[in-house]
């Protein structure tokens, strides 16, 4: 009887020790490196910066999210029950982090890890790559790079789409501008490079990499101007309102 009692105590201690070794899974909103920059009925937008050799804590994605890299970075991704994955991420890269995904990320290189994480709060269906491997395991559905004409002010490159979201990389050419805004649906703009914005009669505002602009449906368009000698990049999320997908 004593042996059985001792065995029970040992097994309980081992179970407690195992639980102590397993880090708790927290929701994305509680992960301390994710700072909420925008919340509305369509999106949560988080600005993320992690120092070299630091780590993003083990967290859970409760909605589909698009991660937009703002730096080159070497990382190790850990998901419970799966092998570690070492990745080299590049500035401007988009990745889907699907609803239910649980992971932590360690920063291996000598440069800070910076990204914008856009949670898509409406149900997403029919996800597919367009001209970017946002889902690495799926093929591209790209009709080819758009031809640039001498009069072109910007080049639009579709990246990814679902039933509710259409994501485009907009490359604004040097000393050119683009007017953005859709009367039928709202749009989120993420700046990957420095750019100036102007709307209505107000003064120009300067955006830096990682800054965001929310454009309401039906509001006047907003002008994004590239005053430099190199092209500047914007990421557009065109979002369908609730109801049947358009």
Backbone torsions as a table, in degrees:
resi	resn	phi	psi	omega
1	UNK	NA	-39.9	178.9
2	UNK	-63.4	-38.8	180.0
3	UNK	-63.1	-41.8	179.3
4	UNK	-63.5	-40.9	-179.8
5	UNK	-63.4	-42.5	178.9
6	UNK	-64.1	-42.3	179.4
7	UNK	-60.9	-42.5	-179.8
8	UNK	-62.1	-42.9	179.6
9	UNK	-63.5	-43.3	-179.8
10	UNK	-61.8	-45.4	-178.9
11	UNK	-64.2	-39.2	177.1
12	UNK	-62.8	-42.6	179.3
13	UNK	-63.5	-40.9	178.3
14	UNK	-64.3	-40.9	179.3
15	UNK	-64.0	-42.3	178.6
16	UNK	-64.0	-41.2	179.3
17	UNK	-63.8	-40.6	179.5
18	UNK	-64.2	-42.0	178.7
19	UNK	-63.9	-37.0	-179.5
20	UNK	-66.4	-28.8	-178.9
21	UNK	-79.7	-22.3	-179.4
22	UNK	-84.9	115.5	179.3
23	UNK	-66.7	150.0	179.5
24	UNK	-71.5	143.4	175.5
25	UNK	-89.9	123.3	-179.2
26	UNK	-110.4	155.8	174.9
27	UNK	-68.6	155.3	-179.1
28	UNK	-53.0	-40.8	-176.7
29	UNK	-62.6	-21.1	-179.0
30	UNK	-95.1	-5.6	-178.9
31	UNK	-72.3	122.7	-167.5
32	UNK	-69.1	-16.0	178.0
33	UNK	-85.8	-11.4	179.9
34	UNK	-95.4	116.9	-176.8
35	UNK	-112.7	117.5	-176.0
36	UNK	-67.6	121.5	-179.6
37	UNK	-106.7	-23.2	-178.6
38	UNK	-156.1	135.7	173.5
39	UNK	-137.3	131.5	170.4
40	UNK	-152.9	-164.6	-176.3
41	UNK	-71.3	-14.1	-173.9
42	UNK	-104.6	-40.1	-170.9
43	UNK	-142.5	152.8	156.6
44	UNK	-111.7	128.4	179.8
45	UNK	-115.2	122.7	-179.0
46	UNK	-113.2	135.1	170.4
47	UNK	-96.9	129.9	-171.3
48	UNK	-124.9	131.5	171.8
49	UNK	-143.9	129.5	-177.9
50	UNK	-131.1	131.3	-178.4
51	UNK	-71.0	155.5	175.2
52	UNK	-54.2	136.9	177.7
53	UNK	69.9	9.2	170.2
54	UNK	-95.7	178.8	-175.8
55	UNK	-139.9	144.6	166.5
56	UNK	-79.5	128.7	-175.4
57	UNK	-68.3	158.5	178.8
58	UNK	-59.9	120.5	-175.9
59	UNK	-143.8	166.8	-174.8
60	UNK	-118.2	138.2	174.6
61	UNK	-95.9	115.3	180.0
62	UNK	-93.4	-1.5	174.8
63	UNK	-145.1	153.9	174.1
64	UNK	-58.7	138.7	-177.4
65	UNK	-136.9	146.1	173.6
66	UNK	-108.7	123.3	177.0
67	UNK	-98.0	128.6	-179.5
68	UNK	-116.3	114.4	-178.6
69	UNK	-74.4	137.9	175.9
70	UNK	-113.3	8.9	-179.9
71	UNK	-155.9	161.5	167.0
72	UNK	-80.9	139.1	-175.5
73	UNK	-156.8	144.8	172.1
74	UNK	-106.8	127.3	-173.5
75	UNK	-137.1	162.1	168.8
76	UNK	-120.2	122.8	-179.2
77	UNK	-102.5	131.2	-179.9
78	UNK	-122.0	126.9	174.7
79	UNK	-123.5	135.3	-177.7
80	UNK	-53.7	130.7	177.4
81	UNK	79.8	5.3	-178.6
82	UNK	-127.1	156.3	177.5
83	UNK	-64.8	152.6	173.9
84	UNK	-63.2	146.0	179.3
85	UNK	-122.6	121.5	176.9
86	UNK	-94.8	128.7	-175.0
87	UNK	-131.7	146.6	168.6
88	UNK	-109.3	112.2	-177.8
89	UNK	-102.1	147.7	-175.0
90	UNK	-122.8	152.1	178.8
91	UNK	-53.9	128.9	179.4
92	UNK	91.2	-6.3	-178.5
93	UNK	-71.9	137.0	176.8
94	UNK	-109.2	138.7	177.5
95	UNK	-138.0	143.0	173.3
96	UNK	-89.7	129.8	171.3
97	UNK	-113.9	101.1	-167.4
98	UNK	-72.7	155.2	176.9
99	UNK	-55.4	131.9	-178.0
100	UNK	94.7	-10.3	-178.7
101	UNK	-68.4	131.3	178.3
102	UNK	-120.3	128.4	-178.6
103	UNK	-164.5	164.2	166.0
104	UNK	-126.3	160.9	-177.2
105	UNK	-137.3	124.5	176.0
106	UNK	-102.4	137.5	-178.9
107	UNK	-92.6	113.2	-172.8
108	UNK	-92.6	-28.9	-174.0
109	UNK	-83.6	-170.6	-176.0
110	UNK	-101.2	7.3	179.6
111	UNK	-115.9	148.7	178.1
112	UNK	-61.7	148.9	175.7
113	UNK	-95.3	120.7	-179.1
114	UNK	-129.4	133.7	172.8
115	UNK	-154.0	169.4	169.6
116	UNK	-113.9	126.4	177.5
117	UNK	-109.9	120.8	-178.3
118	UNK	-109.1	108.6	173.8
119	UNK	-81.0	128.2	179.1
120	UNK	-96.2	107.5	-169.1
121	UNK	-81.8	-20.3	175.1
122	UNK	-81.0	150.0	177.3
123	UNK	-59.1	132.2	-177.9
124	UNK	-110.6	133.3	177.7
125	UNK	-136.4	160.4	174.8
126	UNK	65.6	35.4	-178.2
127	UNK	-63.2	135.4	175.3
128	UNK	-153.9	146.1	173.9
129	UNK	-69.2	146.4	169.5
130	UNK	-107.3	-91.7	-180.0
131	UNK	-108.6	19.4	177.7
132	UNK	-144.8	146.0	179.3
133	UNK	-82.3	67.5	177.9
134	UNK	-68.2	-39.0	168.5
135	UNK	-106.5	107.9	-169.7
136	UNK	-62.2	-29.7	-175.1
137	UNK	-81.6	-9.0	-176.7
138	UNK	-104.8	153.6	180.0
139	UNK	-74.7	166.7	173.3
140	UNK	-80.7	151.7	172.2
141	UNK	-128.5	69.2	-170.6
142	UNK	-118.1	128.9	-179.5
143	UNK	-81.6	1.0	-179.9
144	UNK	110.0	157.5	-179.3
145	UNK	-63.8	139.5	179.4
146	UNK	-72.9	138.9	-179.3
147	UNK	-71.0	141.5	178.4
148	UNK	-97.5	122.6	177.5
149	UNK	-95.0	160.5	-179.7
150	UNK	-56.5	-28.5	-177.1
151	UNK	-92.1	1.4	-175.2
152	UNK	-65.6	136.6	175.1
153	UNK	-100.0	-23.7	-179.5
154	UNK	-155.5	161.0	178.7
155	UNK	-123.9	125.3	179.2
156	UNK	-100.5	127.2	179.4
157	UNK	-124.9	105.9	179.5
158	UNK	-62.7	135.6	-174.7
159	UNK	-107.4	-42.7	-167.2
160	UNK	-167.2	149.9	176.0
161	UNK	-149.1	154.6	169.7
162	UNK	-134.3	-173.6	177.8
163	UNK	-63.3	-23.5	-173.6
164	UNK	-118.1	-6.5	-170.8
165	UNK	-142.3	135.7	175.5
166	UNK	-127.6	119.2	-173.3
167	UNK	-109.8	129.8	-176.6
168	UNK	-130.2	137.6	167.9
169	UNK	-89.5	122.6	179.7
170	UNK	-111.0	117.3	179.8
171	UNK	-102.5	107.8	-179.3
172	UNK	-89.1	122.7	-174.4
173	UNK	-73.7	161.1	-176.8
174	UNK	-54.9	134.7	176.3
175	UNK	59.9	30.6	178.0
176	UNK	-124.8	173.4	-179.4
177	UNK	-143.9	164.5	177.9
178	UNK	-141.4	137.7	175.9
179	UNK	-97.1	125.7	-177.1
180	UNK	-122.6	151.0	-177.8
181	UNK	136.9	135.3	-174.6
182	UNK	-122.7	126.7	179.8
183	UNK	-65.7	-20.2	-174.4
184	UNK	-95.8	-15.8	-177.9
185	UNK	-159.5	154.6	179.7
186	UNK	-73.6	164.3	-176.3
187	UNK	-145.0	135.8	173.9
188	UNK	-105.7	131.2	177.6
189	UNK	-114.8	129.1	175.5
190	UNK	-115.5	122.8	178.4
191	UNK	-82.6	129.2	173.2
192	UNK	-95.8	-17.8	179.2
193	UNK	-139.8	170.9	178.8
194	UNK	-65.8	137.2	179.7
195	UNK	-157.2	153.3	177.4
196	UNK	-102.1	146.3	177.5
197	UNK	-122.6	149.7	176.1
198	UNK	-147.9	138.4	177.9
199	UNK	-144.4	135.0	-179.8
200	UNK	62.6	-135.2	-178.3
201	UNK	-102.1	4.2	-177.4
202	UNK	-75.4	167.8	179.1
203	UNK	-72.8	164.0	175.6
204	UNK	-70.6	146.0	174.3
205	UNK	-116.6	145.5	179.1
206	UNK	-96.7	129.2	174.4
207	UNK	-107.8	146.7	175.1
208	UNK	-116.3	170.4	179.8
209	UNK	-56.0	126.2	-179.5
210	UNK	98.3	-11.3	176.2
211	UNK	-74.4	153.5	-175.7
212	UNK	-128.5	155.0	175.7
213	UNK	-136.2	130.7	176.8
214	UNK	-103.3	124.5	-179.4
215	UNK	-110.7	114.0	179.9
216	UNK	-72.0	147.1	175.7
217	UNK	-62.8	137.9	176.5
218	UNK	82.5	-7.4	178.1
219	UNK	-84.2	161.7	177.5
220	UNK	-58.8	148.8	179.4
221	UNK	-67.0	161.7	179.6
222	UNK	-121.3	139.6	-176.5
223	UNK	-95.5	132.2	176.0
224	UNK	-113.6	119.4	-171.5
225	UNK	-116.3	130.5	175.5
226	UNK	-98.8	107.3	-179.4
227	UNK	-94.2	5.3	-176.3
228	UNK	-97.5	-176.5	-178.4
229	UNK	-94.6	-1.3	177.0
230	UNK	-121.8	153.2	179.1
231	UNK	-65.2	151.0	178.6
232	UNK	-119.6	149.9	-170.8
233	UNK	-116.1	140.4	174.1
234	UNK	-128.9	147.9	171.8
235	UNK	-112.0	126.3	179.5
236	UNK	-107.4	130.0	170.3
237	UNK	-109.4	104.6	173.8
238	UNK	-89.8	123.7	-168.1
239	UNK	-117.5	127.0	176.6
240	UNK	-74.7	140.8	174.5
241	UNK	-69.0	162.8	179.0
242	UNK	-55.9	144.6	-177.4
243	UNK	121.1	-166.3	-179.2
244	UNK	-58.0	138.1	179.8
245	UNK	-63.0	142.7	178.1
246	UNK	-100.3	NA	NA
